[in-house]
């Protein structure tokens, strides 16, 4: 009788440590999802949190309130197209807008490193004030803390946003259905590449600007056309790939993209090719993804293209019944590849 042998197998890709926090836990990809699933959800489990949307929507005395919180640790603090102050407003407003809410109020907490320039602090505060004013929101409360020199990397900002959700609007990542269309509001990768270029001193033929912008007016135009929008998300950390993977998993559907339909500026495409990056995984701060019923998709697309922040909008894919939980992409050659969720962190400290 043959003797059974035990074969020892080793994984060619080392598994991440489970007992310490890695930069990848802030990537918005697989490690972030594991951190939420294993640590935070068990501690705070409730039906509102379990939706895992960009904001929580709660009913208070008949009013549907959207509430979101976010922290901004971008490096460098100032970059082409924005800075940490305007970014804090745009990121918070956009999380509210992805739930269909009209943003109303913000809080802003500043964690400042000892020795930080007072002139730079004023510059950030003034930028935050201007961005809030342009978005039509008020900063109504806040906090300030100072940490020892060498312990805070300049400046971090934490925000909370509150908005009102209109009746009849019900957007969530678990509502996508087979046949729905995937609409992207414009070019991808601009923000992440702008941050990287500024951080590393890279020079391209044309300067790449961050796309950082408040999207609530674009969302209002879209909802003014139809309420047959299932879900909206802004593809920030982890980029378009991680955002669509989250939707596919929460709705238990497949999503098939058409590579030829992806809007990518040539300078961003060239930078990604040079640096070995995939634009699908690069963060954006002024773009949204919408999952829309097929009969309403063309009307929503046209409404988006008539708005300055949606002029480059494209239908980039379709929700499928097959391949539940997966995102795939058809290439121009007719082949198909899996677009997996970001595993680590391509570009840390970008938002």
Long-range contacts (C-beta under 8 A, 24 or more apart in sequence): 22-344, 23-344, 23-345, 23-348, 24-343, 24-344, 24-345, 26-237, 26-345, 26-348, 27-237, 27-238, 27-242, 27-342, 27-344, 27-345, 27-346, 27-348, 28-236, 28-237, 28-238, 28-239, 28-242, 28-283, 28-342, 29-237, 29-238, 29-242, 29-281, 29-341, 29-342, 29-343, 29-344, 29-345, 30-341, 30-342, 30-343, 31-343, 31-344, 31-345, 32-237, 32-238, 33-246, 33-341, 51-172, 51-173, 51-174, 52-173, 52-246, 52-250, 53-98, 53-99, 53-171, 53-172, 53-173, 54-94, 54-95, 54-98, 54-99, 54-233, 54-234, 55-95, 55-96, 55-98, 55-99, 55-101, 55-161, 55-163, 57-99, 57-101, 57-165, 63-164, 64-164, 64-165, 64-166, 64-167, 65-162, 65-163, 65-164, 65-165, 66-96, 66-99, 66-100, 66-101, 66-161, 66-162, 66-163, 66-164, 66-165, 67-160, 67-161, 67-162, 68-92, 68-95, 68-96, 68-160, 68-161, 69-158, 69-159, 69-160, 69-161, 70-95, 70-158, 70-159, 70-161, 71-156, 71-157, 71-158, 71-159, 72-156, 72-157, 72-158, 72-159, 72-351, 73-153, 73-156, 73-349, 73-351, 74-195, 74-349, 74-350, 74-351, 75-153, 75-154, 75-195, 75-199, 75-349, 76-195, 76-198, 76-199, 77-120, 77-124, 77-154, 77-155, 78-123, 78-198, 79-194, 79-195, 79-198, 79-210, 80-194, 80-197, 80-198, 80-207, 80-208, 80-209, 80-210, 81-190, 81-191, 81-194, 81-209, 81-210, 81-211, 81-212, 82-127, 82-210, 82-212, 82-285, 83-123, 83-124, 83-127, 84-124, 84-155, 84-157, 85-123, 85-124, 85-125, 85-126, 85-127, 85-128, 85-129, 85-131, 85-157, 86-127, 86-128, 86-130, 86-131, 86-212, 87-210, 87-212, 87-285, 87-351, 88-128, 88-131, 88-157, 88-159, 89-128, 89-131, 89-132, 89-135, 89-137, 89-159, 89-214, 90-131, 90-135, 90-212, 90-213, 90-214, 90-215, 90-285, 90-286, 91-159, 91-236, 91-285, 91-351, 92-159, 92-160, 92-161, 93-135, 93-137, 93-161, 93-214, 93-215, 93-216, 94-214, 94-215, 94-216, 94-234, 94-285, 94-286, 94-288, 95-161, 95-234, 96-161, 96-162, 96-163, 96-216, 97-163, 97-214, 97-215, 97-216, 97-218, 97-219, 97-232, 97-234, 97-288, 98-171, 98-219, 98-232, 98-233, 98-234, 98-288, 99-163, 99-165, 99-169, 99-171, 99-232, 100-165, 100-166, 100-169, 100-171, 100-219, 100-223, 100-232, 101-163, 101-164, 101-165, 101-216, 102-163, 102-164, 102-165, 102-166, 102-216, 102-220, 103-135, 103-136, 103-137, 103-161, 103-162, 103-163, 103-214, 103-216, 104-137, 104-138, 104-162, 104-163, 104-164, 105-137, 105-138, 105-139, 105-140, 105-161, 105-162, 105-163, 106-132, 106-137, 106-138, 106-139, 106-140, 106-159, 106-160, 106-161, 106-162, 107-139, 107-140, 107-141, 107-142, 107-143, 107-159, 107-160, 107-161, 108-139, 108-142, 108-157, 108-158, 108-159, 109-142, 109-143, 109-144, 109-145, 109-157, 109-158, 109-159, 110-142, 110-143, 110-144, 110-145, 110-155, 110-156, 110-157, 111-145, 111-146, 111-147, 111-152, 111-155, 111-156, 111-157, 111-158, 112-144, 112-145, 112-146, 112-147, 112-152, 112-154, 112-155, 113-146, 113-147, 113-148, 113-149, 113-150, 113-151, 113-152, 113-153, 113-154, 113-155, 114-146, 114-147, 114-148, 114-149, 114-152, 115-149, 116-152, 116-154, 116-155, 120-155, 121-155, 124-155, 124-157, 128-157, 131-214, 134-214, 135-214, 135-216, 137-161, 166-223, 168-227, 169-223, 169-227, 171-229, 171-230, 171-231, 171-232, 172-230, 172-231, 172-250, 173-231, 173-233, 173-246, 173-247, 173-250, 173-251, 174-250, 174-251, 175-230, 175-231, 175-251, 175-291, 176-230, 176-231, 176-247, 176-248, 176-251, 176-253, 176-255, 176-291, 176-319, 177-230, 177-251, 177-253, 177-293, 177-319, 178-253, 178-319, 178-320, 178-321, 179-293, 179-294, 179-318, 179-319, 180-230, 180-291, 180-292, 180-293, 180-294, 180-297, 180-318, 180-319, 181-291, 181-292, 181-293, 181-294, 181-297, 181-315, 181-317, 181-318, 181-319, 182-244, 182-255, 182-257, 182-289, 182-290, 182-291, 182-315, 182-316, 182-317, 182-318, 182-319, 183-289, 183-290, 183-291, 183-292, 183-297, 183-300, 183-301, 183-304, 183-313, 183-314, 183-315, 183-316, 184-240, 184-262, 184-263, 184-287, 184-288, 184-289, 184-313, 184-314, 184-316, 185-215, 185-218, 185-287, 185-288, 185-289, 185-290, 185-304, 185-309, 185-310, 185-312, 185-313, 186-211, 186-263, 186-286, 186-287, 186-309, 186-310, 186-311, 186-312, 186-313, 187-211, 187-263, 187-264, 187-265, 187-268, 187-287, 187-312, 188-235, 188-239, 188-240, 188-262, 188-263, 188-264, 188-268, 188-279, 188-280, 188-282, 188-284, 188-287, 189-239, 189-264, 189-265, 189-268, 189-269, 189-272, 189-277, 189-279, 189-282, 189-284, 190-265, 190-268, 190-284, 190-286, 191-282, 191-283, 191-284, 191-285, 191-286, 191-350, 191-351, 192-239, 192-282, 192-283, 192-284, 192-346, 192-347, 192-350, 193-268, 193-271, 193-272, 193-277, 193-282, 195-283, 195-347, 195-349, 195-350, 196-275, 196-347, 196-350, 197-271, 202-271, 204-267, 204-270, 204-271, 205-267, 206-267, 208-265, 208-267, 208-268, 208-271, 210-285, 210-286, 211-284, 211-285, 211-286, 211-287, 212-285, 212-286, 213-285, 213-286, 213-309, 215-286, 215-287, 215-288, 215-309, 217-307, 217-309, 218-288, 218-304, 218-307, 218-309, 218-310, 219-288, 221-303, 221-304, 221-306, 221-307, 221-310, 222-290, 222-300, 222-303, 222-304, 224-303, 225-296, 225-299, 225-300, 225-303, 226-292, 226-293, 226-296, 226-299, 226-300, 228-292, 228-293, 228-295, 228-296, 229-290, 229-291, 229-292, 229-293, 229-296, 229-300, 230-291, 230-292, 230-293, 231-290, 231-291, 232-288, 232-289, 232-290, 232-291, 233-288, 233-289, 234-284, 234-285, 234-287, 234-288, 234-289, 235-283, 235-284, 235-287, 235-288, 235-289, 236-283, 236-284, 236-285, 236-351, 237-283, 237-350, 237-351, 238-281, 238-283, 238-341, 238-342, 239-279, 239-280, 239-281, 239-282, 239-283, 239-284, 239-342, 240-279, 240-280, 240-281, 240-284, 240-289, 241-278, 241-280, 241-281, 241-327, 241-339, 241-340, 241-341, 241-342, 242-281, 242-341, 242-342, 243-289, 244-289, 244-317, 244-327, 244-339, 245-326, 245-327, 245-339, 245-340, 245-341, 246-341, 247-289, 247-291, 248-324, 248-325, 248-326, 248-327, 249-325, 251-319, 252-324, 252-325, 253-319, 253-320, 253-321, 253-324, 253-325, 254-319, 254-320, 254-321, 254-322, 254-323, 254-324, 254-325, 254-326, 254-327, 254-328, 255-317, 255-318, 255-319, 255-320, 255-326, 255-327, 255-328, 256-317, 256-318, 256-320, 256-323, 256-327, 256-328, 256-329, 256-330, 256-336, 257-316, 257-317, 257-327, 257-328, 257-329, 257-330, 257-339, 258-316, 258-317, 258-329, 258-330, 259-329, 259-330, 259-331, 259-332, 260-332, 261-314, 261-315, 261-316, 261-317, 262-314, 262-316, 263-312, 263-313, 263-314, 263-316, 277-346, 277-347, 278-346, 280-339, 281-342, 281-346, 282-346, 282-347, 283-347, 283-350, 283-351, 285-351, 291-319
